């Protein structure tokens, strides 16, 4: 299976229209602490992260894998309509649904996974 990076900017204006933009953190609160926190976070805004959407998983023997050819179907452990897992840097952060935006696949988050780390 080939992996391809998807640049969110390539989705164009339709992705921006699909989900209304939230106000920047500096505009959400008037307290000085909010502005300070925003300035501190600006240092990481340009740090690239890897986002993966996992549709499902399958386990098979190498011999079965080698028999697969074009058009082969691999049954996954998820049902149609079941939420998919969204990972950021190999860490589960959300669940969501597959959507189509201008003939391209995308993911919309439906549930944020709370972290046990603090």
N, C-alpha and C positions, 0 to 999 in steps of 0.2 A: 504494500500500500504506500503510495507516494504522499509526502507531506508538503503542503503548499502554504506559504504565509499569505494572509489576507490583510491588506491595508484597509483600515476602516474608511480612510479618506476616499478610496476608490468607489465606495458605495454611493457617493454623491449626495445630492440634496434629499433624495427620497428617504434615506435612513434618518436624516435629521428631522424630516417631517413626520416620520412614523412615531418618534418618541420626542415629546417636548423637552427642550433643554432645561436643566435645572439651573437656578441662579448660582453664580460662582460663590464659594464660601464667604468671600469678603462682603457680598451683598446680602447674605442671609442673616448676619448678626451685626449689630452696631457696636458691640463691645470691642475694646482694643485687643483683648486676648484672641478674638477670632482673626483679626488682621495679622497678628503676630504668628499665629499657627499657620495661616495661609502663606505667609512669606517663608516660613521654615519648610513647608511642603513643596514650594516651588522648585527646590533643588532636585526633587525626584520626579517632577512632571515629565521630563524627557527620557527617563530610564526605560529602556525597552523591556517588556515582559512577554512571555510565551503564553498564549491563551489556547487551550484545547477544549473541544467539545466532543465528548465520548458518547456515541450513539448506543453502544453496547459492547459486550465482550463475548468471546468464544474461546473454548479450549479444544485443541485437537492434537493428535500425534503428528510428528514430522512426516510420516508416510502419507497421512491424509492431506497435509498441506501441499506436499509435492504432487499429488494427483489433481489439485485444483487447476483449472484452466479458464480461458476466457468464457464468461457467461456463467461460471459456477456461482452458486448461492451459498453463503455461509450464514447459518442461523445464529442470531445473537440472543443474549439473555434478556432482552427487553421486548415488551409488547408495543404494538402500534399505539401512539398517543401517550406513552409513558414518558416522564420527564427524562431529559438527558443530563449528564454530569458536565459541569463546566469547571475546568482546572486553570489556575494561573500559576505558572512556574511549578507544575506538577503537584499543586495543592488544591484540593477540592474547595471551591469557594461559593458555588451556586448550582442550582438546577434550573433548567429552562426548556424551551421548546424550539424546534426548528421552524424558521420562517423563510419566505422567499422575498427578496428585495431586488427588483429589476432583473429578474431571471438569475439571480445569484442566491446561494444559500446563506443564511445568517442564523443567529441564535438570539432569542429574547430571554432574559432572566426572569424567572417566575418566583424563585425562592433563594434567599441568601443564606448560606450555611454559616452558622456561628462557630467561631474558632474557640477551642479550649485553651489555646495559648493566650497569654495576657500581657 
